[in-house]
């Protein structure tokens, strides 16, 4: 079982590059779809940023901010970000490629990370997992430690978690789609 989960962890980034290339070849962006997709993608980027500002990797179990609504706000934000690119790409086939990649990798990676958190935090993680959904955010935050949902965003955590790299990647991706749109004219 561990070998299978290691496969998904190891190969998700490596396979992401050819998936991105296939996506770009199939993409047929238009100004309207690019604008709509950029707005949707920016929402996903904002969710990721919010999550990164609450994440103290390997130091504490994250239960504040977006982690009071979903155990995987970074992945949830990534899916929203990807949905933005699916819209911006303007091609059903490019969207299918992205959706297939997400469906193939995200469940396995989330399961692997859950087992690591359970091993590291034990009962505390089990209690948290029993009140907070795995992926789709709850309408209301879970009742957990005092101030759980309202804990403040920490810009230093955002920087330490290098979440700005996602923002840079988003900007580069939108710029490439703009160039692709102009090239197709």
C-alpha angles and dihedrals in degrees: 000000000000092000090054093050090047088056092057093046093047099043104039094085095038092052091043092072097059089041089056091049092050089047091053094047090051096040119112103180122187126193093254096046091045091053094047092045092049091054092048091045092049089055089055090047090052091052090051091049091050090050094047089054089061100041120103099180114217090353107076140359107260110233102144133091111000091358087072088063102038135008090224109042092149091057092041089053090047091054091051089047090050090048087056090054090046090057094041091051090064093208128106090210094052088050092050090052091053093044092050091051092051093046091049099048114023100064092050093045093048090050091051093049091047091056091049092050091047090051092048101041101025116184093007090061092044091055091047092047091051092060104033123062119244098234120342108072120245118240091239129034119258120257104251138128115355110285091011100150095030099051110131125257112251116215091197090059089049089055095041090052088050092229089152085078089069089053091050091048091049091052092048091048093052090047091052090050089050090052090046090051092051092045092053093054 
